[in-house]
């Protein structure tokens, strides 16, 4: 039995569908069974619960051989982030050790770091440390920004070009990205599941191409034949504007404190070296990103 958390996020449905295509037994910890209805239709077992509910974690992990832990809180107070990302992982690790789980694969974040001033990144690093100091056979994957049909980051950039007369850009626009195609991440996860054996390592994963934010926007403009002037804005005022827009329920491709000034780049050859294939680059993915509905949802 493979037990998954975070299955209603962006990556989860892609992984569940791939596992069920192999006719593997899949169990999903879900907070809302109605939202996860499609996963059940694909043949996954649904267990209703929450990372903060140890009883539901006990039910979800009963008889489990492998865990793929993707659930996380990306925004919120330091306390909330710690409760979900750190303490939720702590509970899973403790239960997994007690129940003899054979493999624990954790989908972390590239920016995880031991710096409390970055609450999300710090909570992810703390979750990683719990695994590194556990008795479990673990693998920690730190992906760069994940892109695919309907992903929030790409859809936000494309929406800027399609709907705005100008494109607001944080700072110089020279922050570098290495977008990772969701299908390539799922392929890495499947290969990691096939591999078995001892791992105990942390891997940073990125796509096949490194571009600046400005280069990505210019490629979108060229593909859509919609040239737009780039409006370079200081990061701090833009961060405040993003928070204001989010408070009004309006989405943007910018996540305060995460994508506004920090390079999102891994070792360019990590996937080929560790998993034996070359991931797709942003330019190769762009036609599919442009062709899909902006809010495509595999669970709809």
C-alpha positions as CSV (number, residue, x, y, z in Angstrom):
1,X,0.0,0.0,0.0
2,X,1.2,3.5,-0.9
3,X,-0.2,6.3,1.2
4,X,-0.2,9.8,-0.1
5,X,-0.8,13.1,1.6
6,X,-1.5,16.5,-0.2
7,X,-3.3,14.8,-3.0
8,X,-5.7,17.6,-3.8
9,X,-2.8,20.0,-4.5
10,X,-1.3,20.6,-7.9
11,X,1.0,17.5,-8.1
12,X,-1.2,15.0,-6.2
13,X,-3.8,14.2,-8.9
14,X,-1.1,13.7,-11.5
15,X,0.7,11.2,-9.2
16,X,-2.4,9.3,-8.2
17,X,-3.4,8.9,-11.8
18,X,0.0,7.6,-12.7
19,X,0.0,5.1,-9.8
20,X,-3.4,3.9,-10.6
21,X,-2.4,3.4,-14.3
22,X,0.1,0.9,-12.9
23,X,-2.7,-0.7,-10.9
24,X,-1.0,0.0,-7.6
25,X,-2.9,0.2,-4.4
26,X,-3.1,3.8,-3.4
27,X,-4.6,5.4,-0.2
28,X,-5.1,9.1,0.1
29,X,-5.4,11.2,3.3
30,X,-7.9,13.9,2.4
31,X,-9.6,16.6,4.4
32,X,-12.6,16.9,2.0
33,X,-13.9,13.7,0.4
34,X,-16.1,15.6,-2.0
35,X,-13.1,17.5,-3.4
36,X,-11.2,14.3,-3.7
37,X,-14.1,12.4,-5.3
38,X,-12.3,12.0,-8.7
39,X,-9.4,10.2,-7.0
40,X,-11.9,7.7,-5.6
41,X,-13.3,7.2,-9.1
42,X,-9.7,6.4,-10.3
43,X,-9.6,3.6,-7.7
44,X,-7.8,5.3,-4.8
45,X,-8.9,4.6,-1.2
46,X,-9.8,7.8,0.6
47,X,-9.3,8.3,4.3
48,X,-10.7,11.5,5.7
49,X,-8.4,13.3,8.1
50,X,-5.8,15.9,8.7
51,X,-2.1,16.2,9.5
52,X,-3.1,17.6,12.9
53,X,-5.3,14.7,13.7
54,X,-3.2,11.8,14.9
55,X,-6.1,9.3,14.9
56,X,-6.7,9.9,11.2
57,X,-3.0,9.5,10.5
58,X,-3.0,6.2,12.3
59,X,-5.9,5.0,10.1
60,X,-4.2,6.3,6.9
61,X,-0.9,4.7,7.7
62,X,-2.2,1.3,8.8
63,X,-0.6,-1.4,6.6
64,X,1.4,1.2,4.6
65,X,4.7,0.2,3.0
66,X,5.5,3.5,1.4
67,X,4.5,7.1,2.1
68,X,4.7,10.0,-0.3
69,X,4.2,13.1,1.8
70,X,3.2,16.2,-0.2
71,X,0.8,18.0,2.2
72,X,1.9,21.4,3.3
73,X,0.8,24.9,4.2
74,X,2.5,27.4,2.0
75,X,1.2,30.6,3.5
76,X,0.1,31.7,6.9
77,X,1.5,32.7,10.3
78,X,4.7,31.1,11.6
79,X,2.6,29.2,14.2
80,X,0.2,27.8,11.6
81,X,3.1,26.8,9.3
82,X,4.8,25.1,12.1
83,X,1.7,23.2,13.2
84,X,1.1,21.8,9.8
85,X,4.5,21.5,8.1
86,X,6.7,20.6,11.1
87,X,4.3,19.0,13.6
88,X,2.2,17.2,11.0
89,X,5.4,15.7,9.6
90,X,6.6,14.9,13.1
91,X,3.4,12.9,13.8
92,X,3.7,11.1,10.5
93,X,7.3,10.1,11.2
94,X,6.5,8.8,14.6
95,X,3.6,6.7,13.4
96,X,5.6,5.5,10.4
97,X,8.5,4.4,12.6
98,X,6.1,2.6,15.0
99,X,4.2,0.8,12.1
100,X,7.4,-0.2,10.2
101,X,6.9,1.8,7.1
102,X,9.6,0.8,4.6
103,X,10.0,4.1,2.6
104,X,9.2,7.7,3.3
105,X,9.4,10.1,0.3
106,X,8.9,13.8,1.3
107,X,8.2,16.5,-1.3
108,X,9.8,19.5,0.3
109,X,10.7,22.9,-1.3
110,X,13.9,24.2,-2.9
111,X,14.0,27.1,-0.6
112,X,14.0,25.1,2.7
113,X,16.5,26.6,5.0
114,X,17.3,27.0,8.7
115,X,16.4,30.6,8.9
116,X,13.4,31.4,11.2
117,X,12.8,34.8,9.5
118,X,11.5,32.9,6.5
119,X,8.6,31.1,8.2
120,X,7.6,28.8,5.3
121,X,11.1,27.8,4.3
122,X,12.0,27.3,8.0
123,X,9.0,25.0,8.6
124,X,10.0,22.9,5.5
125,X,13.6,22.7,6.8
126,X,12.4,21.6,10.2
127,X,10.2,18.9,8.6
128,X,13.2,17.7,6.6
129,X,15.3,17.5,9.8
130,X,12.7,15.3,11.4
131,X,13.3,12.8,8.6
132,X,17.0,13.1,8.6
133,X,17.1,12.2,12.3
134,X,14.5,9.4,12.1
135,X,15.0,5.7,11.7
136,X,13.2,5.7,8.4
137,X,14.5,5.0,4.9
138,X,13.7,8.4,3.5
139,X,14.1,10.5,0.3
140,X,13.6,14.2,0.4
141,X,13.0,15.9,-2.9
142,X,13.3,19.7,-3.3
143,X,11.7,20.7,-6.6
144,X,12.0,24.1,-8.2
145,X,8.7,25.9,-9.2
146,X,6.5,23.2,-10.7
147,X,4.7,23.9,-13.9
148,X,2.0,22.1,-15.9
149,X,-1.5,22.6,-17.3
150,X,-3.3,25.2,-15.1
151,X,-0.4,25.6,-12.6
152,X,-0.7,28.9,-10.6
153,X,2.7,30.3,-11.6
154,X,2.5,29.8,-15.3
155,X,-1.2,30.7,-15.5
156,X,-0.4,33.9,-13.6
157,X,2.4,34.9,-16.0
158,X,0.2,34.1,-19.0
159,X,-2.7,36.0,-17.5
160,X,-0.5,39.1,-17.1
161,X,0.3,39.1,-20.8
162,X,-3.2,38.3,-21.9
163,X,-5.2,40.7,-19.7
164,X,-2.9,43.5,-18.5
165,X,-1.8,46.5,-20.7
166,X,1.6,46.4,-19.0
167,X,3.5,43.6,-17.1
168,X,4.6,44.5,-13.6
169,X,7.9,42.8,-12.9
170,X,9.6,42.5,-9.5
171,X,12.9,44.4,-9.5
172,X,15.1,44.0,-12.5
173,X,13.3,40.9,-13.7
174,X,16.7,39.0,-13.8
175,X,15.8,36.6,-11.0
176,X,16.5,33.1,-12.5
177,X,14.0,30.2,-12.6
178,X,14.3,26.6,-13.6
179,X,10.7,25.5,-14.0
180,X,10.1,21.7,-13.5
181,X,7.4,20.1,-15.7
182,X,4.9,18.3,-13.4
183,X,5.1,15.1,-15.6
184,X,8.9,15.0,-15.0
185,X,8.4,15.4,-11.3
186,X,5.9,12.5,-11.3
187,X,8.4,10.4,-13.3
188,X,11.0,11.1,-10.7
189,X,8.6,10.0,-7.9
190,X,7.7,6.8,-9.8
191,X,11.4,6.0,-10.3
192,X,12.0,6.6,-6.7
193,X,9.2,4.3,-5.7
194,X,10.6,1.6,-8.1
195,X,14.1,2.0,-6.7
196,X,13.4,0.9,-3.2
197,X,16.4,0.2,-1.0
198,X,18.3,2.6,1.2
199,X,18.3,6.3,0.2
200,X,18.7,8.7,3.1
201,X,19.4,11.7,0.9
202,X,18.1,15.1,-0.1
203,X,17.9,16.0,-3.8
204,X,17.2,19.3,-5.4
205,X,15.3,18.9,-8.7
206,X,14.9,21.4,-11.6
207,X,13.8,21.4,-15.2
208,X,15.9,21.4,-18.3
209,X,16.2,25.1,-18.8
210,X,17.2,28.2,-16.7
211,X,15.6,31.5,-17.7
212,X,15.1,34.9,-16.1
213,X,11.6,36.1,-15.3
214,X,11.9,38.7,-18.0
215,X,12.9,36.0,-20.6
216,X,9.8,33.9,-19.6
217,X,7.5,36.9,-20.0
218,X,9.0,37.8,-23.4
219,X,8.6,34.3,-24.6
220,X,4.9,34.3,-23.6
221,X,4.5,37.7,-25.4
222,X,6.1,36.3,-28.6
223,X,4.0,33.1,-28.6
224,X,0.8,35.1,-28.1
225,X,1.9,37.9,-30.4
226,X,1.0,40.4,-27.7
227,X,3.9,42.7,-26.9
228,X,3.6,44.4,-23.6
229,X,5.8,47.0,-21.9
230,X,7.6,45.7,-18.7
231,X,7.0,47.8,-15.7
232,X,9.9,47.2,-13.2
233,X,8.7,47.8,-9.7
234,X,10.7,47.7,-6.4
235,X,10.1,44.4,-4.7
236,X,8.9,45.8,-1.3
237,X,6.0,47.9,-2.7
238,X,5.1,45.0,-5.1
239,X,5.0,42.6,-2.2
240,X,2.6,44.9,-0.3
241,X,0.5,45.2,-3.5
242,X,0.3,41.4,-3.8
243,X,-0.8,41.0,-0.3
244,X,-3.5,43.6,-0.8
245,X,-4.7,41.9,-4.0
246,X,-4.8,38.6,-2.2
247,X,-6.8,40.1,0.6
248,X,-9.3,41.2,-2.1
249,X,-9.5,37.6,-3.5
250,X,-7.4,38.5,-6.6
251,X,-4.7,36.1,-7.7
252,X,-1.2,37.0,-9.1
253,X,1.8,34.9,-10.1
254,X,3.8,36.5,-7.2
255,X,3.9,34.8,-3.8
256,X,5.1,37.3,-1.2
257,X,8.5,36.5,0.2
258,X,9.1,33.6,-2.1
259,X,9.1,34.4,-5.8
260,X,9.9,38.1,-5.6
261,X,13.6,38.1,-5.1
262,X,15.0,34.6,-4.7
263,X,16.5,32.6,-7.5
264,X,14.7,29.3,-8.0
265,X,17.4,27.2,-9.6
266,X,18.7,23.7,-8.8
267,X,21.7,21.7,-10.2
268,X,20.9,21.6,-13.9
269,X,22.0,18.0,-14.2
270,X,20.5,16.6,-11.0
271,X,17.5,14.7,-12.6
272,X,19.6,13.2,-15.4
273,X,22.3,12.2,-12.9
274,X,20.0,10.6,-10.3
275,X,17.0,9.5,-12.4
276,X,18.5,8.9,-15.8
277,X,16.5,11.1,-18.0
278,X,16.6,14.7,-19.2
279,X,13.7,16.9,-18.1
280,X,11.8,19.2,-20.3
281,X,12.7,22.9,-20.6
282,X,10.3,25.8,-20.2
283,X,10.3,26.7,-23.9
284,X,9.3,23.1,-24.8
285,X,6.4,23.2,-22.2
286,X,5.1,26.6,-23.2
287,X,2.8,25.5,-26.0
288,X,1.0,23.2,-23.7
289,X,0.8,25.8,-21.0
290,X,-0.7,28.3,-23.4
291,X,-3.2,25.8,-24.8
292,X,-4.7,24.7,-21.5
293,X,-7.5,26.4,-19.5
294,X,-6.1,28.9,-17.0
295,X,-7.8,27.1,-14.1
296,X,-7.6,23.5,-15.3
297,X,-8.2,21.2,-12.4
298,X,-7.9,17.4,-12.7
299,X,-10.3,17.0,-9.8
300,X,-13.1,19.0,-11.3
